[in-house]
Amino acid sequence: MLCVDSKGLCLHSEGKVPEGCHGVVAEMATSSLALVGDGAVVTAEGAAGKVLLSRCAGATLAIFMSK
């Protein structure tokens, strides 16, 4: 699990989080939530696993799930 602010600053991290992904998580949340609106949960899936993104009060929560 990873929690970042709108600029990608890590606020909290727990468990196995990919290195260097803080800024990417913030940018993905900004771009994807612009399409679906605030309060939504966005899922991105790839060969290594998936990530769920949600934003509340300016903080983005990312939950990483490996396959």
C-alpha positions as CSV (number, residue, x, y, z in Angstrom):
1,M,0.0,0.0,0.0
2,L,1.2,3.5,-0.8
3,C,-0.2,6.9,0.1
4,V,1.2,10.0,-1.8
5,D,0.2,13.7,-2.0
6,S,-0.7,15.4,-5.3
7,K,3.0,16.0,-6.1
8,G,4.1,12.4,-5.5
9,L,5.6,12.8,-2.0
10,C,5.3,9.6,-0.1
11,L,3.1,10.1,3.0
12,H,3.0,6.4,4.0
13,S,4.1,3.1,2.6
14,E,3.5,-0.4,3.8
15,G,4.3,-3.8,2.3
16,K,5.9,-4.4,-1.1
17,V,5.8,-1.2,-3.2
18,P,7.7,-0.9,-6.5
19,E,10.7,1.5,-6.2
20,G,10.4,4.9,-7.8
21,C,6.6,4.8,-8.4
22,H,5.5,7.6,-6.1
23,G,5.4,10.3,-8.8
24,V,3.8,7.9,-11.3
25,V,1.1,7.0,-8.9
26,A,0.2,10.6,-8.3
27,E,0.2,11.4,-12.1
28,M,-1.8,8.3,-13.0
29,A,-4.4,9.2,-10.4
30,T,-4.7,12.8,-11.6
31,S,-5.1,11.7,-15.2
32,S,-7.4,8.8,-14.7
33,L,-9.6,10.5,-12.2
34,A,-10.0,13.4,-14.5
35,L,-11.8,11.0,-16.9
36,V,-14.1,9.3,-14.3
37,G,-14.4,11.9,-11.5
38,D,-13.3,12.2,-7.9
39,G,-14.4,9.5,-5.5
40,A,-13.9,6.7,-8.1
41,V,-11.5,3.8,-7.9
42,V,-9.3,3.2,-10.9
43,T,-7.7,-0.1,-11.7
44,A,-4.6,-0.6,-13.8
45,E,-3.6,-4.2,-14.7
46,G,-0.4,-5.6,-16.2
47,A,1.6,-8.8,-16.4
48,A,3.1,-8.3,-13.0
49,G,-0.2,-7.6,-11.2
50,K,-2.6,-4.7,-10.7
51,V,-3.0,-1.5,-8.7
52,L,-6.1,0.2,-7.4
53,L,-6.0,4.0,-7.2
54,S,-8.3,6.2,-5.2
55,R,-8.0,9.9,-4.1
56,C,-9.5,11.5,-1.0
57,A,-8.8,15.0,0.3
58,G,-5.8,15.4,-2.0
59,A,-4.1,12.2,-1.0
60,T,-3.9,9.2,-3.4
61,L,-4.0,5.7,-2.1
62,A,-2.5,2.9,-4.2
63,I,-3.0,-0.7,-3.4
64,F,-0.6,-3.0,-5.3
65,M,-1.6,-6.7,-5.9
66,S,0.9,-9.1,-7.5
67,K,0.0,-12.2,-9.5
